[in-house]
Amino acid sequence: MSKRRGFDYEVNAYRALKEYDISFGASPAGAASDRPDLEIKKDKRKAKTTGVELKLSPTAAGSLVLKYYNGKWSFDDPGKDPEKLLMIDMAKKVRLFKGYLNSQSSAWGRNTPLLQNDPANPRTKLVNGKKFSSYTISQKGEFYKTDISNYGGQKEVIINVPAAKICDYYKAKKCSYMQVASHGFYILNGKDDFGLNRTLRSKGMPKIPDFKDSVKARIRCRCQIKSVSKKDYQFVMTLDFQSAVKSPYNLAPIMSAKNVKIKKSKTDDGLLTENNQALLSAITGD
């Protein structure tokens, strides 16, 4: 998913729900990692507000850049970013560094990457003691080929984790709900700030599924290309989710995988199907 399409989806969802007086506040978060993609309110009096994480499809949840210096792998300083601190806490709980990346039992621990970081300034990338930026594109391409062969494919580190951990990742952004264009609307690890399931249940409608029960989650460490043309790359840890089960509700369905405009029809899983109208009504209080 391109960043442009993701941002367009956020804008389209915001505008579509604005028509129902549900979305509010400034424009979508876009690249802001410390706030919800979409802010919504409960009924027109704005008695309650909460956040919604928006995604086009169930793929990566978040990522942290991995650094290599002083002979071992580590993370950059997270500062006070709650998302990064949560991901680091998850990494510690699964013993990511001691048990995998810096362990002789894995390729990551046995090998030494060409791409490293300056111990005095870990954000500066080095190869053979020289700044990575000083090399030609051709040379960078050769470095990448070497590192991807030592850390890519079957040598990636994959650790299964409870999907509730990914829900906690989004709850740290003050989100109560998850909206995936291709799969629908979910609550996050029991968090239903608006009491939507209680309202829907009283109307005989199916419940909104919990995201933690609808996906498989994992930590993935890999060598990632950042720019094909510039041959720029990095090492990252990502939180992924897979095998998502569809929700009976979709608060912002799209026309197609290529067209991220909101589908407003009453059929074909559009915004105005019976289920989705019940969800809209539960939010607005109408």
C-alpha positions in Angstrom: 0.0 0.0 0.0 1.4 3.3 -1.0 1.5 6.1 1.6 -0.5 8.3 -0.9 -3.3 5.8 -1.1 -3.3 5.3 2.6 -3.6 9.0 3.2 -6.3 9.4 0.5 -8.3 6.7 2.3 -8.0 8.5 5.6 -9.3 11.7 3.9 -12.1 9.9 2.2 -13.2 8.2 5.4 -13.1 11.4 7.3 -15.3 13.2 4.7 -17.8 10.4 4.3 -18.4 10.2 8.1 -18.4 13.9 8.4 -21.7 13.8 6.5 -23.2 11.9 9.5 -21.6 14.2 12.0 -19.4 11.4 13.2 -15.8 12.5 12.4 -14.5 15.7 13.8 -11.4 17.7 14.5 -8.5 18.5 12.2 -7.7 16.6 9.0 -6.5 13.0 9.3 -3.3 12.2 11.1 -1.4 11.2 7.9 2.2 10.6 9.0 1.6 11.5 12.7 2.3 8.3 14.6 1.2 9.6 18.0 -2.5 10.2 17.3 -5.5 8.3 15.9 -5.9 8.3 12.1 -9.5 9.3 12.6 -11.3 10.9 15.6 -15.0 10.2 16.0 -17.7 11.3 18.4 -20.6 9.6 20.1 -23.9 11.3 19.1 -24.2 14.9 17.9 -23.6 16.4 21.4 -20.0 15.0 21.2 -20.6 13.5 24.7 -17.8 11.0 24.1 -14.9 10.9 21.6 -12.4 8.3 20.7 -9.9 7.3 17.9 -10.1 4.8 15.0 -7.0 3.3 13.4 -7.5 3.1 9.6 -5.9 0.6 7.2 -6.6 -0.3 3.6 -5.7 -4.0 4.3 -4.4 -6.1 7.1 -0.6 -5.8 6.8 2.0 -4.2 9.0 0.9 -2.6 12.2 4.1 -0.6 13.1 7.8 -0.7 12.8 11.1 0.2 14.5 14.5 0.6 12.8 17.2 -1.8 14.1 20.7 -0.5 14.6 24.0 -2.4 14.6 27.0 -1.0 16.4 29.5 -2.1 19.0 29.1 -5.6 17.7 25.4 -6.0 18.5 21.9 -5.2 17.5 19.8 -2.6 19.3 17.0 0.0 18.9 17.5 3.7 18.5 16.5 5.9 21.4 12.6 5.9 21.5 12.4 9.1 23.5 8.9 9.3 25.0 7.0 8.0 22.0 4.4 5.6 23.6 4.1 3.4 20.4 7.9 2.9 20.2 8.1 2.2 24.0 5.3 -0.4 23.7 7.1 -2.1 20.8 10.4 -2.2 22.7 8.5 -3.7 25.7 7.2 -6.4 23.4 10.7 -7.1 22.1 12.0 -7.5 25.6 9.2 -9.9 26.6 10.0 -12.3 23.7 13.8 -11.8 24.4 14.3 -10.5 20.8 17.9 -9.5 21.3 19.2 -12.1 23.8 17.3 -15.0 22.3 17.5 -14.2 18.6 19.3 -11.1 17.1 22.4 -11.3 19.3 22.4 -15.0 19.8 24.7 -17.4 18.0 21.6 -19.6 17.4 20.4 -17.3 14.6 21.9 -16.0 11.4 21.5 -12.5 12.8 23.8 -13.3 15.7 26.3 -15.3 13.7 26.7 -12.8 10.8 28.0 -9.2 10.8 26.1 -6.8 8.5 27.9 -4.5 6.1 25.4 -1.8 6.9 26.2 -0.6 10.5 25.7 2.5 12.6 28.1 5.0 14.1 28.3 4.4 17.9 28.7 8.1 18.5 25.6 8.9 16.4 23.6 5.7 15.7 21.4 7.5 13.2 24.4 7.8 10.8 24.8 4.7 8.6 28.2 3.3 7.9 29.8 0.7 5.7 33.4 -0.2 6.4 33.8 2.9 8.6 32.6 5.3 5.8 29.3 7.1 5.6 26.8 5.0 3.6 25.8 8.2 1.8 29.3 8.6 0.4 29.1 5.5 -1.8 27.7 5.3 -5.3 24.3 3.8 -6.1 26.1 0.8 -7.7 28.1 0.2 -4.5 25.1 0.5 -2.3 23.3 -2.1 -4.5 26.1 -4.6 -3.9 26.0 -3.9 -0.1 22.3 -4.6 -0.2 22.7 -7.9 -2.1 25.2 -9.1 0.5 23.0 -8.1 3.5 19.8 -9.4 2.1 21.5 -12.8 1.4 22.6 -13.0 5.0 19.4 -11.6 6.7 16.5 -12.1 4.2 14.2 -14.9 3.2 14.4 -17.9 5.5 16.9 -16.0 7.7 14.4 -13.4 8.8 13.4 -13.6 12.4 9.7 -14.4 12.9 8.1 -14.6 16.3 4.4 -15.2 16.8 2.8 -12.9 19.5 -0.7 -12.6 20.9 -2.8 -10.3 18.6 -3.8 -8.5 21.8 -0.4 -6.9 21.8 -1.1 -5.2 18.4 -4.4 -4.0 19.9 -2.4 -2.5 22.7 -0.1 -0.8 20.2 -3.1 1.1 18.8 -4.7 1.7 22.1 -1.5 3.6 23.0 -2.6 6.0 20.2 -5.9 6.5 22.1 -7.8 4.3 19.6 -10.8 2.2 20.6 -11.6 0.8 17.2 -9.9 -0.5 14.1 -11.3 0.0 10.6 -9.8 -2.1 7.7 -11.2 -1.1 4.3 -11.0 -4.7 3.0 -12.1 -6.4 6.1 -14.3 -4.1 8.2 -14.7 -2.6 11.7 -13.4 -4.1 15.0 -13.1 -3.3 18.7 -9.6 -3.4 20.2 -8.9 -5.9 22.9 -12.2 -5.5 24.6 -12.1 -1.7 24.3 -15.5 -0.4 23.1 -15.6 3.2 24.4 -19.0 4.0 22.8 -20.7 0.8 24.0 -21.6 0.0 20.4 -21.9 -3.8 21.0 -24.4 -3.2 23.8 -26.5 -1.0 21.5 -26.3 -3.4 18.5 -27.2 -6.4 20.7 -30.3 -4.6 21.9 -31.4 -4.3 18.3 -30.7 -8.0 17.5 -27.7 -7.2 15.4 -24.4 -9.2 15.3 -21.6 -8.0 17.6 -18.6 -6.1 16.4 -15.7 -8.7 16.5 -12.6 -8.1 18.6 -9.5 -7.6 16.5 -7.4 -9.7 18.8 -9.6 -12.7 18.0 -9.7 -12.0 14.3 -6.1 -12.0 13.2 -2.8 -13.8 13.7 0.1 -11.5 14.8 3.9 -11.7 14.7 7.1 -9.8 15.1 9.2 -9.8 12.0 12.9 -8.7 11.7 14.1 -8.1 8.2 16.4 -6.3 5.8 14.1 -3.7 4.1 14.7 -1.7 0.9 13.8 1.9 1.4 14.4 3.2 -2.2 14.9 0.9 -5.2 16.3 3.7 -7.3 18.8 5.0 -4.7 19.5 1.5 -3.3 18.9 2.8 0.2 18.0 0.1 2.8 17.7 -0.6 6.5 17.0 -3.3 9.1 13.6 -3.2 10.8 11.4 -4.9 13.3 7.7 -4.8 12.3 4.5 -5.9 13.9 2.4 -7.8 11.3 -1.1 -9.2 11.3 -2.3 -11.9 9.0 -5.3 -14.1 8.2 -7.9 -11.5 9.2 -11.5 -12.7 9.6 -14.0 -10.2 8.1 -16.3 -8.2 10.3 -20.0 -8.0 9.6 -19.6 -4.2 9.7 -17.5 -1.7 7.6 -17.5 1.9 8.6 -15.6 3.0 5.5 -15.7 0.5 2.7 -13.9 1.3 -0.6 -14.9 1.0 -4.2 -12.0 -1.4 -5.0 -8.4 -2.1 -4.1 -7.3 0.6 -6.6 -10.1 3.1 -6.0 -10.1 4.2 -2.4 -13.2 6.3 -2.6 -15.9 5.3 -0.1 -18.6 3.0 -1.4 -21.9 4.4 -0.3 -24.3 1.8 -1.8 -26.9 -0.2 0.0 -25.6 -3.4 -1.6 -22.3 -5.1 -2.4 -20.9 -4.3 1.1 -21.4 -0.5 0.7 -21.7 1.9 3.6 -25.5 1.8 3.6 -26.1 -1.9 4.0 -28.4 -2.9 6.8 -25.6 -3.8 9.1 -23.6 -0.6 8.5 -26.7 1.6 8.9 -27.2 0.0 12.3 -23.6 0.8 13.2 -24.0 4.4 12.0 -27.1 4.7 14.1 -25.4 3.2 17.2 -22.7 5.9 16.9 -24.9 8.9 16.2 -27.7 7.9 18.6 -30.4 8.3 15.9 
